Amino acid sequence: MSPTFRRRHFNGWVAGSLLLAATVALPLISIFSGFLSAGDLAWQHITEELLPGYLYNTLLLMLGVSLLVLIIGVGSAWVLSVFDFPGRNILQWALILPIAMPAYILGFTWAGLLDYTSPVSIFVRNTWGVETGPYLFFNILSLPGAIVILALSLYPYVYLSAYVWFSNQSATVFEAAASLGHSRLSQFWRLAIPMARPAMVAGVSLVLMEVLNDYGVVSYFGVDTFTTGIFTAWFSFGSKISAIKLSGYLMILVFALLIVERMQRGNKRYDTLKGQYRPYQKTKLKGFRAYATSLLIALPVLLGFAIPAAMLIYWAILTLPLVMDYSFLPLIINSFMLAASAAGIVVLATILTSYTLRSFPSKWIQVLVRFSNMGYAIPGAVLAIGIMVPFLWMDTQLNLLTQNGRQLILTGTWLTLLFAYLVRFMAVGFNNIESSLTKTSTSLDEAARSLGHSYRTTLVRIIIPLIRPGVLAAGLLVFIDVLKELPLTLILRPFNFDTLAIRSYEYATDERVPEAAPSALIIIFMGLLAVYLLSKITKNPVR
C-alpha cells in the first residue's frame, strides 16, 4: 500500500466523514434489521384487521394527491407559459405561496372555516336559509378532504418544476406542430406533456414523499394510513416490533417510489438542441377569457393560501389575549433555538462530508454518504422509530453500566431530537452545499495546497467564503423544515417540551382551532421570509 494511497483513503477527513455517515445511517439499518424479526400478538392483529386499510388509504391518498397536483401544477405552468392575461406576473410567483403553509395548518384552518359554527357557515344559514349540516359543502374530515388539502399545499413542487421546463422549451417545436394543424390543446397533450415528463415525475415524486411523511392532516382528518398506524402501534398497542415492521413496509414503499422515478428518467434526453432555442411568444387573451383565466389560475392561491391566511389573522386577533400568556414566549424560544441548533449541526456535517468527497474522491465513500442522505426520503415517523430503538438500547446499556435502574439518559432529550433532525434533513444541506462546491474549481484547492496551506485552512479561508450563498441557503431551508416538522418532534421531544408546530396541532385536535392561529401564523411568516431570503440569495450570490 503506497503512502499516497494511505493519505488519500486513511486520514482524519475520511475517518470523520465515514463515522458521521455511518452514525446517520444507523436508524435506517435498525429498521431493516427489526423488520426481519418475528412479530407479536399486536402485529398479528394489525396484519389481519388494520394493515389492508392502511395500505388502501395510503395508496388512494397517493393516487388522489398525484392527480390533483398534476392538474393544478402542470395546468397553471402551461397557461402561464403560453398566455398573457391580467395579473399574470403576480400569479407567476403567488402560486408558490402555499408552500409556506404546512399542510396540517391548512387542514385545520379549512376544517374550522367549513365548520357549523364558523362565520362562513353562519353567514350562509342566516342569509340564504340553507341548512349547512356539520360542514359546509361536504364533510372535509374524510379521505377526499385530506386529498384536497394535501394537493393545495403541495402542488407548488410540480408547478415550479413544470414552469421552469416549459419556459426553457423553444418555440420552434410548437410552431412546427401548429403548421401541421395542431391546436393549442393538441400541442399541450401531444407535445408539452410528453416533453415535460421528467419535470412532472420529479415534482410528483417530491409530493409523494411529503404525502407519506404527513401525520398532521391524516390524523386530524381521521384517515388511517401507515403513518398513523406507526403511532397507533407504538403508543396505543405498546408494540415496538409492530411499529418497526410498519416502518419497514413504509420504507419499502418509499424505495419503490424512488426506483420507479429513477427508472423513468433513465438515459432519455428531452432537451432542445443547442442553437435552436427561441422563446415562446405568448398569446394575449382579451375580454372575458382573460379575466376568467386570471380567476381560474388564482384559485389555487386563494384556496391554498390567501383565504386560510386571512382566517388565521382573524382568529389570531380574537384569541391573542387568551394565548399570549407566560408560556407563549418560551414556546417561540424553544422552536427557534431548536431550529437554529439543527440548522448549524446539519450545515457543519454536510460541509465536512461534501468537502471530503471533493478532496478525497472515492466510490465507497460516495456510496456511504449517499446512503446517509436518504433520511429526507423517509417519513418522519419511520425515522423516529429507527432512532428510538438504538437510543433505548444505549440507555439500557448505560443503566447497567452505572447501576441507575431504568432511567432514560439519552432518549427524550435535545440530543436525540437534534440527531433526528440531522438524519432527516442532512440531504437538504448536502444538496445545496455540494451543488455550490461543484461550481468552484478544484484548481483553487490545488493552488492553496501548493502554497503550503492545509486542507482545513483551504476550507475555512477559501472554499467556505466562495460557497457562502449555498451554505446560507442550506441553513435557511433546514431552519424552516425543522420549524414546521411535526411527527418527528411529536415522538422524540423531551417531556413537557412544546414547539409552535406541536402547540398549533394540539389546539386543533382539542377543537380549539382559533387558538392555534397565533402559533400557525408565526410558522407561515417564517416560511414566507425564507422564500424571500432564498430569492435574494440566489439572485445576489457572493463573488
N, C-alpha and C positions, 0 to 999 in steps of 0.2 A: 504494500500500500504506500503510494508516494506521499511526500509531505504536502504537496499541493492538493491532493485528493482529501487528505485529512483536514486541511484548513478549510476547504470548501464544504465539507459534509459533516464535520465533527467540530463544532465551535459553539460559543455561547449563544449566538443569534439563532442558529439552527436548533440547539437544545431547548432554548426558551420558547421558540415558536412551536416546536413539536409537543412540548409539555402543555402549552396553552391549548393547542388544537385537540390533544388527547383528552384534556380535562373538560373542554367544552363539548366534546363528542360523547362524554360519559353518560348523560341522560338518554341519548339515543340507543347506546349499547345496552343500558339497563332495561329499556323497554323491549328490545329484541330478545334479550335473554329471558325476561319474565314471561314473554308471550308464549314461549315454548313449554313452559311448565304446566303441570296439571291444574285443572280448575277445582273450585269448591262447590258447595251446595248453592251458594248465591249465583255462581256462574252458570250452574245448571238451570236455575230458574230464569236467568237473563236470556240464555240461548233459546229456551223453549217458549218464553212468553213475551220478551221485550225486544230481543235482537232483530226480528223481522220488521217490527215497527220502526226501530232506529234506522235500519237500512233503507226502508221505503221512504220515510220522511226526509232523510238526508239526500237521497238521490233525487227525489221530487223537488226538494228545495234547490239543489244544484241546477237541475234542468230548468226550472221556472225562472230563477235569477239569471241564468245564462241567456235565455231567450229575451228577457226584458232588457238587460244591459246591452245586448246586441242591437235591439230595435232602437233604444234611446241613444246609445253612444254612436253607433255607425250611422244611423239616420241623421242625427244632428251634425256629425262631422261632414257628411256628404253635402247636406244642404248649405252649410257654411262655406264649403269649398267651392261650390259651383254657382251659388246665387248671391245677389246683393239685395238687401232689403233693410228697412228701418231698424236700427238697433243692433245690426249685425256685429259691429266692432265691440259693443258692450257684451253681447251674448257670447262672443268668442272666448272671453275669459270668465264670464259669470258662470258658464256651465261647469267650471272646475270647483265652484264654491261648496257643493255638497260634500266634497272630500274632507272638508274641515269639520264636518258634523259627524261624530261617531254614530254608527248605526243604532246602538241601543238608546242614545239620546233622541234620535229621530223617531224611533219606535214608540217610546213612552210619550213623546210630545204629541204625535198624531193620535195615539190612544186617548190622551187627555182632550185633544181637540174634538174628537168624534164621540166622546163620552156623553151620556144622557144629561149630565149636569154642566157640560161645557157651555160657554157663551154662544157658540155656533148653534148647538142643538136647541138651546133655549130660544134663540132668535127665530129659528125655523119653525118651532112649535107655536110661538106667540104671534108670528107674522102671518104664516100661511095655515096654521092649524093642523099641521101634519104631525102625526104620531111617529116619532123617530125611533122608538124602541131603545134597547140598551146602548146601541151605537148607531150613529148617523150613516146612511148609505148601506153599510154591510158590517158584519162582525169582524173588525180588524184583528182581534186577538185570535188568529187562526193561521193555518199554513199559507193560504193565499195572501193574507195580510203581511206575514213575515216575508214572503217573496217580494211583494211590492216595496216594503220598507228597505230591504237589503239592496234591491235593484236601484232605488232612488239614491241610496247612499254610496253605492259602488260603481255606478255607470261611468264616472269620470275616468276610471282606469282604461276603459275601452274607448271613450271619446278622445282622450289625449293621444293614444297610440294611433287610432284611425285618422284623426285630423292631421297629425304630422305626416302620415303616409299619403293621404290624399293630396296634401299641399305640395308634396315633393314629386308628384307624378306629372309628366309632360303632357301638354295639351295635344300634341301630335297624335297620340293614341286615340283620344276621344274624337278628334276631328276626323280621323280616318274612319272611325265607326259611324259618325254622323253622315259622312259622304256615302256610306253604304246603306243609308236609310234607317239606321238605328235611332230610335227616340231617346230622350234623356233618361227615361225609366229603363229602357233596354240597355243603355250604356251602364247604368248603375248595376243591374242584375248580372249582365254578361261580361262586364269588364272590371268595374270598380270593386265589386265584391270578391271575385277570384283573385285580383291583384293585391287586395288588402288583407288576404287571408292570414299571412304571418302576423300582421299587427293585431288583427281580431283575435287570433288564438293566444297571442301573448297577453292581451288585455283581459280576455276571459279567464285565462289561467290564474292571473293575479286575483281576479274577482272570486274565483272558486276557492283559492287559498283563504281569503278573508271569510267566505261563507262557512267553510269547515272550521275556522277558528272562532266563529261567533258563538258567544254564550248568552250575552245580554238580551238580544232580540228573541231568540228561540225560547229561552226560559221564561221571559216576560209574556210572550205570546202563547205559552203552553204547548209548544211543538217539541215533541220528543225526538232528539237526534243523538248521534254518537257523543257529541259534546255534553249534552245534558245527562246522557247515560253514564258518562265517566263520573260526573258529580254525584249522581244517584248511587252508583256502585260504591264510591269511597265514603260518602257522608251518610247515606241512608242505610245501605246494607253493611257498611263497615268491612267491605271485602277489598283488600288491596289487590289481590290477584285478579279479580274481575275488572277492576279499574285499569290494570296494566294490559289485560287482554283486549279490552275495548280500545285502549290507546293504540295497541298493536294493529288492530283492524283498521283504525282510522289512519294510521301511518301507511298501511298498505294502499289505502285509497289515495292518499296524497302522492305516494311514489308512482302509482299507476297513472295519475294525472300528469306528473312530471315527465314520465316516459312517453306518454301519448303526445304531449306538447313537443318534446324533443324529436320524436319520430316524424311528426308532421312537418317540422322545419326541414330536417334532413339537409341535403346539399342543394336544394332548389334555389333558383335565382328569380326574383320578381322585380328587379330594378330597371330603371330606364337607361338605355345605352348612353354612354358618355358622349357629349356633344350634341345630343338630340333633345335636351331638356328645354322646354319653353313654358312659362307659367300659363295656367288655365285662365282664360278670360271669363270672368263671372257674368252671368246673365242678370240684368237689373229687373227686379219684379216691381210692378206698379199696381196701384189701386187696392182692391180688396185682397188679392192674392198676396201682396206684400205684407199687409198688416196681419192677415191670417197666418202667414208663415212665421212672422215675428212672435205671435202669441203661441203658436204650436211649439216653437223651439224654446220659448221662455217657460213652458210648463214644467219641465224637469227642475229648473232653477227655483220656480215658485213652490213646487211641492217638496223638493228636496232640501231647500234652504230658507228661502225668504219667508214663507208663511210660518214654518216652525220657529224660526228665529224671532219673528215678531211676537208669536205667542209666548215664547220663553221670556222675552223682555217684559211683556205684560204681567206674566206670573211673577217675575223677579221683583217688579215694582210693588206688587201686592204682598209678597211674602218676605221681602228683605228684612223688615223689623223682626220677624219670627226666627229666621235662620242666622242672622248676624249676631250670634252670641259669642261667649268666650271660646267656644270650640271651633269657630269658623277660621280664625287666623291660623291656629295650629294645623288645620286641615290644608290650607294653602301652603304653609311652610313644609309640611310632610311631602306633599305632591311635588313641589318644586325642588326640594333637596334630593328626593329620590330620583327624579328625572335627571337633574344635573349630575348627580353622582354616577348614575348608569351611563349617561352620555360620555362623561370623562373616561370611565373604565373601558367602554366599547371603543372609543377613539384611540386610546393608548394601545389596546390589544390589537386593533386592526392595523395601526401604524407598524407595530412590531412584526406581525405576520406578513403584511404586504411588502414591507421593506426587505424582509428576509427572503421572500420569494424573488424579489428583484435582484438582490445582491448574490444570492446562492441558489440559482435555479436548479430544481431537482424534481423529477417526476413524482417520486414518492412523497416528498414534502407537499407538492401541489395537491396530490390526491387527498392527503390527510387534512390539509387546510380547507379544501373544497367540501369535504365531508363535514367538518366542524361548522361550516357556514350554512348547513341545511336546516338549522334551527328555525329560520324565518318561514320555511315551508311547512313546519309542523305546528298544528294548533296549540295555543297556549295551555289548554287543559291537559293535553298529552305531555307537553314538556314538564308541566308542574308535577305530574305523576312520576315521570322519569327522573326528576330531581329529588322528589321526596324519598323515593326508595333508597338510593345510596346515602342520602343525608341521614335518614333514620338508622341505617346500618352503622354509619360512623358514630352517631350518638350512642348506640348500644355499645360499641367498642370503647368509646371514651368513658362511659359509665362503668364498664368492667375494669378499665384501667385505673380510674380514680376512685372506684367504690362509692359513687354518689347516689346509688339507687337508679331509679328510672327518671331521668331528667332530660329535657330537650336542650342540648347545648348549642347545636348548630341550627336545627330545624326551627322555623318560626322566628328567624332573626333577619336583620337587614342583610347579613352576609348571604343567606340563602336567596333572598329576593334579588339582590344585585347580581348574583351568579346566574339566576334565571334570566334576567334581562340581558346579560352578556350572551347567553346561549341563544336567546330568542332573536336578538337584534344585531348580532355580530355581522351578519350578511349585509345589513343596511350600511353599516360603517365601512365594511370591506369593499363593497362595490363602488362607493363614492371615492374612497381613497385610492384604490387600485386604478380606477379609470383616470384619476389625476396623475398618478405615477407613470402611467403608460404614455402620457403626453409630455413627460420630462425625459430628455435624452440621457441615456446611461453614460454618455461621454463626460457629463458633469461629475458623476461619481468617480470615473477613472482618472479625471484630471485632479480631483481633490486628493485621491489616494496617492497619486504620483508625486504630490507635493507634501506627502507625509501625514495627511490627516487620517484619523481612524474612521471606522465605519460609523461610530457614534457621533463624532464631530461632523462628519459629512451629512448625516441625517438631520442633526439639530440645526446646523448653521447654513446648510444649502438646500436640502430637499424639503424640509417642512415649510420654510418661507415660500418656496415655489408652489407647493400644493395647498397653501392655506385655504383657498376657496373650497377645495374638496373636503378638507378637514372640518371647516365651519359647517358646510352642508351636511356632512355625516353627523356631527354633533347635534345639529338642529333637528334633523329627522329622527334621531334616536330619542331626543328630549320629548318631542311631540308624541312619538309612538308610546313611550313609557307613560306619559301623562294620560293617554287615552286607554291604556291597557286595562282590561277588566278580569278575564278568567284566571290569568297567571297570578295577578295580585290577590284575587279573592282566596285562592287556595293557599298561597305561600306567605301571606302577610303576617307580621308579628301580631300577638294578641293585643286587642284594643287599639289597633292601628288602622286608620282610615285615610283614604285619598279622595280627591274630588270625584274621580270616576266611581269609586265604591259608594260614596255618600249619595251621589245622584241616583245610582242604581237602587240603593236601599230605600230612599224616599219613594221612588217609583213603585217598587214592589210592595211597599206599605200603603199603596194607594194615596200617597201624598205628592202627586206629580207636580203641582205648583211649587212646592218647597224644594224640589230638585232643580228648579230653574237657575238660581244663582251659581251653583257649582257647575252646571252644564254650560252656562254662558262663558265662564272663565275658560273652560276647555276649548270651546268653539273659538273664542277670541284668540287664544294662543295658536290654534290651528290656522286661523286667517293670518296672524302675524308671521307664522312660519312660511306660508305660501308667499307673502310679500317679501320677506327677507331672502328666501331662496331665489326669487326672481331677480332681486338686486345683486345677489352673489354671483349668479350665472351671467348677468349682463355686464357686471363690472369686475372681472377677475383681477386678482392681484398679479402684477407683472414683475 
